[in-house]
Amino acid sequence: MLIATLGVPLVGAVLGALAAESFTGKRLLSGLALLNLGAAALLAVLVTFGKPDFVPGPWNLALAADRLGVLFALLAAGIQATVLPYAARCLDPRAFRRFAAVSQVLVAATDLTGTAATLSTLVLGWVVASVAVYALVAGTGAPPGAARRLGAAFLLGDGALVGALVMIWRFAGDPSLFRLSEAEARLAAVRFVLGPAVLTAGDAVAVLVVASAVVRSALWPGPRWLPSTLAAPTPVSALLHAGVVNAGGFLLIRLSPFFAATPAASVLALTAGLGTAALGGVASAVRSDVKGALVYSTMSQMGFMIAECAVGAFAAAAFHLVAHGMYKASLFLGSGDGISEHVHDRRSCAPPAPAPNRMRPVLACTGAFGLLALAGLLHPALLAHRGGEVTVVFAAVTSGALLWGWAERRQAFGQTPWAFLGVAVAGAAYLLWFSAVTGWLTPELPAVGAGFLSPFWLLGALAAAGGLAAIVAYAGRWPRVAARLHARALWAAWGMPPTRSAMSAAKQRRRLEVELWKQPI
């Protein structure tokens, strides 16, 4: 099954390069995508019943199937099976041929990364995936500047990961991914004296691994390459946002023993994650175009996922990885319908519904605390580990936000019992799904080391983000505040900080107008 999960996409890449423009070729490609999905699902069943595969190879390259890697490969196969028929309908034949060939190589590289048994195999799959993403963006109609910026960012991030691999090779050999604690102990014994500071090789490796994950997930303060891909075709965007950026979280989960004993790496991951979550949340809240809002929403979600890894909430991060991939793929493939609904709403002349401002906070707080009580009754085991705590609080905040929006509807208070019932059923189903997925993954998730931060840092940041969201929600009453939040978030996301001089500010306003004019609706 391991060979099938890698071989089927490679066969699809050859078929896509040769015969993707014909009707028969498109049917065969869709069939191969479904076959790859079936092979990944069968591999997941085999791993569940304790029958893992192991395939050795030359140059210390080897494959092995565990639950986390199989889940990552299953997600990639599912997204490819969904996106490929959509691309066959919306892309012209020449662009579809390139997309079909390169996207299959990307899926094979993702499967190689997920099912790697040694560090060398993982890095090989990571680098091949980066090359495939660059070819996908550069060869399917995206602006040349987007490809150059993505290539420079991936060169930086992959260079950091290769540098970590070289350092591990030098002091600990090429370790198996299932015995990384031994390699970490060897690296911790190698010390470097840099003036008054004493660093270990393990500290350097941890920082390099976090830097590689930050770049792949397009987080601050690394290169924010993701907004530059806005003009890419919708199937390319779906693959980027649903599968590629999630690899940063997978890398931190898989290589967690290297930065578990390095508090500086955890602080770096938490700072980058929370900073990007705040910037992306503000930018997505004020964007007027559908794809732009989705891009910054992805950056915000990736920041939150990296922050979950920083506090050791690996169960929540793994579940977040899967749920975000499925959800964001569906949103991008349905972005055309979102534009139609937006145009219809703007053309409609219906008067706005009255906003019952007095009871909205009561409804929101009741929904949030009610879901917390429901989680304590139905899933008390979720509060026993960090991933469960973070997920329950996140679900409670989401429930409060849903009821806050419900209060804006006409005659909302007459239907309040139905709203509470709907939120309770959806929350219970969400927690059941989370419990099932994390219960399946928990035996193979890494243990939380002493170097990880407390989850209260993340929960406190959620409270701060709620206050920031409230400011943004009411920023319409203060146009100058809204404009500054918009400009600063966009400049931070593009990697260009604003300056204070009047002449530079005028130049930035003109450049910002040009960039906003270029963005698609």
C-alpha positions as CSV (number, residue, x, y, z in Angstrom):
1,M,0.0,0.0,0.0
2,L,2.9,2.4,0.7
3,I,4.2,1.8,-2.8
4,A,0.7,2.3,-4.3
5,T,0.3,5.7,-2.5
6,L,3.5,6.9,-4.1
7,G,3.3,5.1,-7.5
8,V,-0.3,6.0,-8.5
9,P,0.3,9.8,-8.4
10,L,3.5,9.3,-10.4
11,V,1.6,7.4,-13.0
12,G,-1.0,10.2,-13.0
13,A,1.8,12.7,-13.5
14,V,3.0,10.9,-16.6
15,L,-0.6,10.5,-17.9
16,G,-1.3,14.2,-17.3
17,A,1.8,15.3,-19.2
18,L,0.9,13.1,-22.2
19,A,-2.9,12.9,-22.5
20,A,-4.6,15.2,-20.1
21,E,-6.2,17.3,-22.9
22,S,-8.4,14.4,-24.2
23,F,-11.7,13.4,-22.6
24,T,-10.4,9.9,-22.0
25,G,-7.3,11.2,-20.3
26,K,-9.3,13.3,-18.0
27,R,-11.4,10.3,-17.0
28,L,-8.3,8.2,-16.4
29,L,-6.8,11.0,-14.3
30,S,-10.0,11.2,-12.1
31,G,-10.0,7.4,-11.8
32,L,-6.3,7.4,-10.7
33,A,-7.0,10.1,-8.1
34,L,-9.8,8.0,-6.7
35,L,-7.6,4.9,-6.8
36,N,-4.9,6.8,-4.8
37,L,-7.6,7.9,-2.3
38,G,-8.7,4.3,-1.9
39,A,-5.1,3.1,-1.4
40,A,-4.6,5.7,1.3
41,A,-7.9,4.7,3.0
42,L,-6.9,1.0,2.9
43,L,-3.5,1.9,4.4
44,A,-5.3,3.8,7.2
45,V,-7.4,0.7,7.9
46,L,-4.3,-1.6,8.0
47,V,-2.5,0.8,10.3
48,T,-5.5,1.0,12.6
49,F,-5.5,-2.8,13.0
50,G,-1.8,-2.9,13.8
51,K,-0.3,-3.9,10.4
52,P,2.2,-1.1,9.5
53,D,4.2,-1.3,6.3
54,F,8.0,-0.7,6.1
55,V,9.8,-0.3,2.8
56,P,13.6,0.1,2.9
57,G,15.4,1.9,0.1
58,P,18.9,3.0,-1.0
59,W,20.9,5.8,0.6
60,N,19.1,5.3,3.9
61,L,15.8,6.2,2.3
62,A,12.9,4.3,3.8
63,L,9.1,4.5,4.1
64,A,6.9,3.5,7.1
65,A,3.2,3.9,7.8
66,D,2.0,5.3,11.1
67,R,-1.3,7.0,11.9
68,L,-0.2,10.6,11.7
69,G,1.6,10.1,8.3
70,V,-1.3,8.1,6.8
71,L,-3.7,10.8,7.9
72,F,-1.6,13.4,6.1
73,A,-1.4,11.3,3.0
74,L,-5.1,10.6,3.1
75,L,-5.8,14.4,3.3
76,A,-3.6,15.1,0.3
77,A,-5.3,12.3,-1.7
78,G,-8.8,13.5,-0.8
79,I,-8.1,17.1,-1.8
80,Q,-6.5,16.0,-5.1
81,A,-9.5,13.8,-5.9
82,T,-11.8,16.8,-5.3
83,V,-9.8,19.5,-7.0
84,L,-8.8,17.6,-10.2
85,P,-12.4,17.2,-11.7
86,Y,-13.0,20.9,-10.9
87,A,-9.8,21.9,-12.7
88,A,-10.7,19.8,-15.7
89,R,-13.9,21.9,-16.1
90,C,-12.5,25.4,-15.4
91,L,-9.0,25.4,-16.9
92,D,-8.1,25.6,-20.6
93,P,-6.5,22.4,-22.0
94,R,-2.9,23.5,-21.9
95,A,-3.1,24.9,-18.4
96,F,-4.9,21.7,-17.2
97,R,-2.2,19.5,-18.6
98,R,0.4,21.4,-16.6
99,F,-1.8,21.4,-13.5
100,A,-2.6,17.7,-13.8
101,A,1.1,16.7,-14.2
102,V,2.6,18.9,-11.5
103,S,-0.2,18.5,-8.9
104,Q,0.2,14.7,-9.1
105,V,4.0,15.1,-8.4
106,L,3.0,17.4,-5.5
107,V,0.7,14.6,-4.1
108,A,3.4,12.0,-4.4
109,A,5.9,14.3,-2.6
110,T,3.4,15.0,0.1
111,D,2.8,11.2,0.5
112,L,6.6,10.8,0.7
113,T,6.8,13.4,3.4
114,G,4.0,11.9,5.4
115,T,5.2,8.3,5.2
116,A,9.0,8.9,5.6
117,A,10.7,6.7,8.0
118,T,14.0,8.6,8.2
119,L,14.9,12.3,8.3
120,S,16.6,12.2,4.9
121,T,13.4,10.8,3.3
122,L,11.3,13.5,5.0
123,V,13.6,16.3,3.8
124,L,13.6,14.8,0.2
125,G,9.8,14.8,0.1
126,W,9.7,18.4,1.5
127,V,12.1,19.7,-1.1
128,V,10.4,18.0,-4.0
129,A,7.0,19.3,-2.8
130,S,8.5,22.9,-2.8
131,V,9.7,22.5,-6.4
132,A,6.3,21.2,-7.4
133,V,4.5,24.1,-5.8
134,Y,6.8,26.6,-7.6
135,A,6.2,24.9,-10.9
136,L,2.4,24.8,-10.2
137,V,2.3,28.6,-9.4
138,A,4.7,29.6,-12.3
139,G,3.1,27.4,-14.9
140,T,-0.7,27.9,-14.5
141,G,-1.2,31.6,-15.1
142,A,0.0,33.3,-11.9
143,P,1.9,36.6,-12.2
144,P,5.7,36.2,-12.5
145,G,6.2,38.2,-9.3
146,A,4.2,35.6,-7.3
147,A,6.4,32.8,-8.5
148,R,9.6,34.7,-7.8
149,R,8.5,35.6,-4.3
150,L,7.3,32.0,-3.6
151,G,10.5,30.6,-4.9
152,A,12.7,32.9,-2.8
153,A,10.6,32.1,0.4
154,F,10.8,28.4,-0.2
155,L,14.5,28.5,-0.9
156,L,15.0,30.2,2.5
157,G,12.7,27.7,4.3
158,D,14.0,24.6,2.6
159,G,17.6,25.9,3.2
160,A,16.9,26.0,6.9
161,L,15.6,22.5,7.0
162,V,18.5,21.2,4.9
163,G,20.9,23.0,7.3
164,A,19.2,21.2,10.2
165,L,19.6,17.9,8.4
166,V,23.3,18.5,7.8
167,M,23.9,19.4,11.4
168,I,22.0,16.3,12.6
169,W,24.1,14.2,10.1
170,R,27.3,15.7,11.5
171,F,26.6,14.9,15.2
172,A,23.9,12.2,15.3
173,G,23.8,10.4,12.0
174,D,20.6,9.9,10.0
175,P,18.1,9.0,12.7
176,S,14.8,7.2,12.3
177,L,11.8,9.5,12.8
178,F,10.5,7.1,15.4
179,R,13.7,7.4,17.5
180,L,14.4,11.1,17.4
181,S,14.9,11.4,21.2
182,E,18.2,9.6,20.9
183,A,19.4,12.0,18.3
184,E,18.2,14.9,20.4
185,A,20.2,13.7,23.3
186,R,23.4,13.5,21.2
187,L,22.8,17.0,19.9
188,A,22.3,18.4,23.4
189,A,25.8,17.1,24.3
190,V,27.4,19.3,21.6
191,R,27.9,22.8,22.9
192,F,29.1,26.0,21.2
193,V,30.4,28.9,23.3
194,L,29.5,32.3,21.7
195,G,30.9,34.8,24.0
196,P,28.7,34.8,27.2
197,A,26.1,32.5,25.6
198,V,26.4,28.7,25.5
199,L,24.3,27.1,22.8
200,T,23.9,23.4,21.9
201,A,23.5,21.9,18.5
202,G,20.0,20.9,19.6
203,D,19.1,24.6,20.1
204,A,20.3,25.4,16.5
205,V,18.4,22.5,15.0
206,A,15.2,23.5,16.9
207,V,15.3,27.1,15.6
208,L,16.0,25.9,12.0
209,V,13.1,23.5,12.1
210,V,10.7,26.2,13.4
211,A,12.0,28.7,10.8
212,S,11.3,26.2,8.0
213,A,7.7,25.6,9.3
214,V,7.1,29.4,9.7
215,V,8.2,30.0,6.1
216,R,6.1,27.1,4.6
217,S,3.0,28.4,6.5
218,A,3.6,32.0,5.3
219,L,3.8,33.3,8.9
220,W,5.1,36.6,10.2
221,P,8.0,37.5,10.5
222,G,9.0,35.2,7.6
223,P,8.3,35.9,4.0
224,R,4.5,36.2,3.5
225,W,4.4,34.6,0.0
226,L,0.8,33.5,0.2
227,P,-1.0,36.9,-0.6
228,S,1.1,37.1,-3.8
229,T,-0.6,34.0,-5.1
230,L,-4.1,35.7,-5.1
231,A,-4.2,35.8,-8.9
232,A,-3.5,32.0,-9.3
233,P,-6.3,29.9,-10.7
234,T,-8.8,28.6,-8.1
235,P,-7.7,24.9,-8.3
236,V,-4.1,26.1,-7.5
237,S,-5.3,28.2,-4.6
238,A,-7.3,25.2,-3.3
239,L,-4.2,23.0,-3.3
240,L,-2.0,25.7,-1.7
241,H,-4.4,26.6,1.1
242,A,-5.8,23.1,1.8
243,G,-2.6,21.1,1.6
244,V,0.7,23.0,1.2
245,V,0.6,25.5,4.0
246,N,-0.6,22.8,6.5
247,A,2.8,21.0,6.1
248,G,4.3,23.4,8.6
249,G,2.2,22.0,11.4
250,F,3.0,18.5,10.3
251,L,6.7,19.2,10.4
252,L,6.6,20.6,13.9
253,I,4.5,17.6,15.2
254,R,6.9,15.1,13.5
255,L,10.1,16.7,14.7
256,S,8.8,17.8,18.1
257,P,11.6,16.1,20.1
258,F,14.1,18.6,18.6
259,F,12.4,21.7,19.8
260,A,10.7,20.2,22.9
261,A,13.8,20.9,25.0
262,T,14.5,24.4,23.6
263,P,12.2,27.1,25.1
264,A,13.5,29.7,22.6
265,A,12.1,27.6,19.7
266,S,8.7,27.4,21.4
267,V,8.7,31.1,22.1
268,L,9.6,31.8,18.5
269,A,6.8,29.5,17.2
270,L,4.2,31.0,19.6
271,T,5.2,34.6,18.7
272,A,5.1,33.9,15.0
273,G,1.8,32.1,15.3
274,L,0.0,34.6,17.4
275,G,1.3,37.6,15.5
276,T,0.2,36.1,12.2
277,A,-3.2,35.1,13.7
278,A,-3.8,38.7,14.7
279,L,-2.6,40.2,11.4
280,G,-4.5,37.7,9.3
281,G,-7.7,38.1,11.3
282,V,-7.7,41.9,10.9
283,A,-6.8,41.8,7.2
284,S,-9.5,39.1,6.4
285,A,-12.1,41.1,8.3
286,V,-11.6,44.2,6.2
287,R,-11.0,42.7,2.8
288,S,-13.7,43.3,0.3
289,D,-12.8,40.5,-2.2
290,V,-13.7,36.8,-1.6
291,K,-10.3,35.2,-2.4
292,G,-8.4,37.9,-0.5
293,A,-10.4,37.3,2.7
294,L,-9.8,33.6,2.3
295,V,-6.0,34.1,1.9
296,Y,-5.7,36.1,5.1
297,S,-8.0,33.7,6.9
298,T,-5.6,30.9,6.0
299,M,-2.7,32.8,7.3
300,S,-4.6,33.4,10.6
301,Q,-5.5,29.8,10.9
302,M,-2.0,28.6,10.2
303,G,-0.7,31.0,12.9
304,F,-3.1,29.5,15.4
305,M,-2.1,26.0,14.4
306,I,1.7,26.8,14.9
307,A,0.8,28.3,18.2
308,E,-0.9,25.1,19.2
309,C,2.3,23.2,18.4
310,A,4.2,25.7,20.5
311,V,2.2,24.9,23.7
312,G,2.3,21.1,23.0
313,A,-1.3,20.8,22.0
314,F,-0.5,18.3,19.2
315,A,-3.9,16.6,19.2
316,A,-5.5,20.0,18.5
317,A,-2.9,20.8,15.9
318,A,-3.4,17.5,14.0
319,F,-7.2,17.9,14.1
320,H,-6.8,21.5,13.0
321,L,-4.6,20.5,10.1
322,V,-7.3,18.0,8.7
323,A,-10.3,20.2,9.4
324,H,-8.8,23.3,7.9
325,G,-7.7,21.4,4.8
326,M,-11.1,20.1,4.1
327,Y,-12.9,23.3,5.0
328,K,-10.6,25.7,3.0
329,A,-10.7,23.5,-0.1
330,S,-14.5,23.6,-0.2
331,L,-14.4,27.4,0.3
332,F,-12.0,28.1,-2.5
333,L,-13.9,25.7,-4.9
334,G,-17.1,27.6,-4.0
335,S,-15.6,31.1,-4.2
336,G,-17.4,31.7,-7.5
337,D,-20.8,31.2,-5.7
338,G,-19.6,33.5,-3.0
339,I,-19.1,36.3,-5.5
340,S,-22.6,35.7,-7.0
341,E,-24.2,35.9,-3.5
342,H,-22.2,39.0,-2.7
343,V,-23.4,40.7,-5.9
344,H,-27.0,39.7,-5.2
345,D,-26.9,41.0,-1.7
346,R,-25.5,44.4,-2.9
347,R,-28.2,44.7,-5.5
348,S,-31.0,43.8,-3.2
349,C,-32.9,46.8,-1.6
350,A,-34.1,45.1,1.5
351,P,-33.9,47.3,4.6
352,P,-31.3,46.2,7.2
353,A,-32.6,44.1,10.1
354,P,-32.7,45.9,13.5
355,A,-29.9,44.9,15.8
356,P,-30.9,43.9,19.3
357,N,-27.8,45.2,20.9
358,R,-28.8,44.7,24.5
359,M,-29.3,41.0,24.4
360,R,-26.5,40.1,22.0
361,P,-23.8,39.8,24.7
362,V,-26.1,37.7,26.8
363,L,-26.8,35.3,24.0
364,A,-23.1,35.0,23.1
365,C,-21.9,34.4,26.7
366,T,-24.7,31.9,27.3
367,G,-23.8,30.0,24.2
368,A,-20.1,30.0,25.1
369,F,-20.5,28.8,28.7
370,G,-23.3,26.4,27.7
371,L,-20.9,24.6,25.3
372,L,-18.2,24.5,28.0
373,A,-20.8,22.8,30.3
374,L,-21.8,20.4,27.5
375,A,-18.2,19.5,26.9
376,G,-17.7,18.8,30.6
377,L,-20.8,16.5,30.6
378,L,-20.3,14.6,27.3
379,H,-16.5,14.6,27.0
380,P,-14.8,15.0,30.4
381,A,-11.7,13.3,29.0
382,L,-11.1,16.2,26.6
383,L,-10.1,18.4,29.5
384,A,-7.3,16.0,30.5
385,H,-4.8,17.0,27.8
386,R,-3.7,20.3,26.3
387,G,-5.2,19.7,22.9
388,G,-8.6,19.1,24.4
389,E,-8.5,22.2,26.5
390,V,-7.6,24.4,23.6
391,T,-10.2,22.8,21.3
392,V,-13.0,23.1,23.8
393,V,-12.3,26.8,24.5
394,F,-12.0,27.4,20.7
395,A,-15.4,25.7,20.2
396,A,-16.9,27.8,23.0
397,V,-15.7,31.0,21.5
398,T,-17.0,29.9,18.1
399,S,-20.4,29.2,19.6
400,G,-20.6,32.6,21.2
401,A,-19.7,34.2,17.8
402,L,-22.5,32.2,16.1
403,L,-25.1,33.4,18.6
404,W,-23.8,36.9,18.3
405,G,-24.4,36.8,14.6
406,W,-27.8,35.1,15.1
407,A,-29.0,38.1,17.2
408,E,-28.7,40.3,14.1
409,R,-31.5,38.3,12.3
410,R,-35.1,39.5,12.2
411,Q,-37.2,38.0,14.9
412,A,-34.1,36.3,16.3
413,F,-35.4,36.2,19.9
414,G,-38.5,34.4,19.0
415,Q,-36.4,31.6,17.6
416,T,-33.7,31.6,20.3
417,P,-34.5,28.1,21.6
418,W,-33.9,26.7,18.1
419,A,-30.6,28.6,17.9
420,F,-29.4,27.2,21.2
421,L,-30.5,23.7,20.1
422,G,-28.6,24.0,16.8
423,V,-25.5,25.3,18.5
424,A,-25.6,22.4,21.1
425,V,-26.1,19.8,18.4
426,A,-23.3,21.2,16.2
427,G,-21.0,21.6,19.2
428,A,-21.6,18.0,20.4
429,A,-21.0,16.7,16.8
430,Y,-17.8,18.7,16.6
431,L,-16.5,17.5,19.9
432,L,-17.4,13.9,19.0
433,W,-15.5,14.2,15.8
434,F,-12.5,15.7,17.5
435,S,-12.6,13.0,20.2
436,A,-12.7,10.3,17.5
437,V,-9.8,11.7,15.4
438,T,-7.5,12.5,18.3
439,G,-8.3,9.2,20.1
440,W,-7.2,7.4,16.9
441,L,-4.0,9.6,16.7
442,T,-3.1,9.8,20.4
443,P,-1.1,6.6,20.7
444,E,1.4,7.9,18.1
445,L,1.4,11.6,19.0
446,P,4.6,12.9,20.7
447,A,4.6,13.4,24.4
448,V,4.7,17.0,25.7
449,G,8.2,17.9,26.7
450,A,9.4,20.4,29.4
451,G,10.3,23.0,26.8
452,F,6.8,23.6,25.7
453,L,4.9,26.7,27.0
454,S,1.7,26.5,29.0
455,P,-1.6,26.5,27.1
456,F,-2.7,29.5,29.2
457,W,-0.5,31.6,27.0
458,L,-2.6,30.6,24.0
459,L,-5.9,31.0,25.9
460,G,-4.9,34.4,27.0
461,A,-4.1,35.3,23.4
462,L,-7.6,34.1,22.4
463,A,-9.1,36.6,24.8
464,A,-6.9,39.4,23.4
465,A,-7.9,38.4,19.9
466,G,-11.5,38.6,20.9
467,G,-11.0,42.2,22.0
468,L,-9.3,42.9,18.8
469,A,-12.2,41.4,16.8
470,A,-14.6,43.6,18.7
471,I,-12.6,46.7,17.8
472,V,-12.6,45.6,14.1
473,A,-16.3,44.8,14.2
474,Y,-17.1,48.4,15.4
475,A,-14.4,50.0,13.3
476,G,-17.0,51.0,10.7
477,R,-18.0,53.8,13.1
478,W,-14.4,55.1,12.9
479,P,-13.3,55.2,9.2
480,R,-9.8,56.5,10.0
481,V,-9.2,53.6,12.5
482,A,-10.6,51.0,10.0
483,A,-8.4,52.4,7.2
484,R,-5.2,52.3,9.4
485,L,-6.0,48.8,10.5
486,H,-6.5,47.7,6.9
487,A,-3.3,49.4,5.7
488,R,-1.1,48.2,8.5
489,A,-2.4,44.6,8.2
490,L,-1.9,44.5,4.5
491,W,1.6,46.1,4.6
492,A,2.6,43.6,7.4
493,A,1.2,40.7,5.4
494,W,3.2,41.9,2.3
495,G,6.3,42.3,4.3
496,M,6.6,46.1,3.9
497,P,6.3,48.0,7.3
498,P,4.8,51.5,7.1
499,T,7.0,54.5,7.7
500,R,6.2,57.8,9.4
501,S,7.4,60.5,7.0
502,A,4.8,62.3,5.0
503,M,6.5,61.7,1.7
504,S,6.9,58.0,2.3
505,A,3.3,57.7,3.6
506,A,2.1,59.3,0.4
507,K,4.1,56.9,-1.7
508,Q,2.8,54.0,0.3
509,R,-0.8,55.2,-0.2
510,R,-0.3,55.3,-3.9
511,R,1.4,51.9,-4.0
512,L,-1.4,50.5,-1.8
513,E,-4.0,51.8,-4.2
514,V,-2.2,50.2,-7.1
515,E,-1.9,46.9,-5.3
516,L,-5.6,46.9,-4.2
517,W,-6.6,47.8,-7.8
518,K,-4.7,44.7,-9.0
519,Q,-6.5,42.4,-6.6
520,P,-9.3,40.2,-8.1
521,I,-12.9,40.7,-6.8
